[in-house]
Amino acid sequence: MNNNKRQIGSIPPEMIAVAVNRTMLYLAVLTVTVIFLYASLQPRPVLLPAMSSLLTICAFAAGALALIRVQPLNAPYLTSWDLSALWLFVAIGLGMLSDSDAVEAYLASVSTSATAELPMPAPAENH
């Protein structure tokens, strides 16, 4: 018999942890990239708040997934809990970087332009 061949299921746990970590980090970066591309379609003043909101939603979804899957908090590899914490950390950072005055000014300009385009109702006639 040849003892140099690996048997099925003989992959060391360290290699599995490295593969899981790499996959989870790819997922984290891919998610942030897709959210940035989607949020970049928004006007510039609301770009960071939009990204922050979307990442917060993703963080809560990852936390719910980790809760449903009963993943351990202190696993030796990355879990959905870690992704949730990472996304929430980035979302809070983006929220802190956003300029609330610029967002308010943009929303005020949008609301005034939207009301200016609406036709005025005709006054009611009293008989």
Contacts in CASP RR format, 6 or more apart in sequence:
PFRMAT RR
TARGET T0000
AUTHOR 0000-0000-0000
METHOD contacts of the structure
MODEL  1
MNNNKRQIGSIPPEMIAVAVNRTMLYLAVLTVTVIFLYASLQPRPVLLPA
MSSLLTICAFAAGALALIRVQPLNAPYLTSWDLSALWLFVAIGLGMLSDS
DAVEAYLASVSTSATAELPMPAPAENH
13 76 0 8 1.000
16 77 0 8 1.000
17 76 0 8 1.000
17 77 0 8 1.000
20 77 0 8 1.000
20 78 0 8 1.000
21 77 0 8 1.000
21 78 0 8 1.000
24 77 0 8 1.000
24 78 0 8 1.000
24 79 0 8 1.000
24 82 0 8 1.000
24 83 0 8 1.000
25 78 0 8 1.000
27 83 0 8 1.000
28 83 0 8 1.000
28 86 0 8 1.000
28 87 0 8 1.000
31 58 0 8 1.000
31 87 0 8 1.000
32 55 0 8 1.000
32 87 0 8 1.000
32 90 0 8 1.000
35 51 0 8 1.000
35 54 0 8 1.000
35 55 0 8 1.000
35 58 0 8 1.000
36 51 0 8 1.000
38 54 0 8 1.000
39 47 0 8 1.000
39 50 0 8 1.000
39 51 0 8 1.000
39 54 0 8 1.000
40 47 0 8 1.000
42 50 0 8 1.000
43 106 0 8 1.000
45 99 0 8 1.000
45 102 0 8 1.000
45 103 0 8 1.000
45 105 0 8 1.000
45 106 0 8 1.000
46 103 0 8 1.000
46 106 0 8 1.000
48 94 0 8 1.000
48 95 0 8 1.000
48 97 0 8 1.000
48 98 0 8 1.000
48 99 0 8 1.000
49 94 0 8 1.000
49 95 0 8 1.000
49 98 0 8 1.000
49 103 0 8 1.000
51 91 0 8 1.000
51 94 0 8 1.000
52 91 0 8 1.000
52 92 0 8 1.000
52 93 0 8 1.000
52 94 0 8 1.000
52 95 0 8 1.000
52 98 0 8 1.000
53 91 0 8 1.000
55 87 0 8 1.000
55 88 0 8 1.000
55 90 0 8 1.000
55 91 0 8 1.000
55 94 0 8 1.000
56 87 0 8 1.000
56 88 0 8 1.000
56 91 0 8 1.000
58 87 0 8 1.000
59 83 0 8 1.000
59 84 0 8 1.000
59 85 0 8 1.000
59 87 0 8 1.000
59 88 0 8 1.000
59 91 0 8 1.000
60 84 0 8 1.000
62 80 0 8 1.000
62 81 0 8 1.000
62 83 0 8 1.000
62 84 0 8 1.000
62 87 0 8 1.000
63 80 0 8 1.000
63 81 0 8 1.000
63 84 0 8 1.000
65 80 0 8 1.000
66 79 0 8 1.000
66 80 0 8 1.000
66 81 0 8 1.000
66 84 0 8 1.000
69 80 0 8 1.000
71 79 0 8 1.000
71 80 0 8 1.000
71 81 0 8 1.000
72 79 0 8 1.000
73 79 0 8 1.000
73 81 0 8 1.000
END
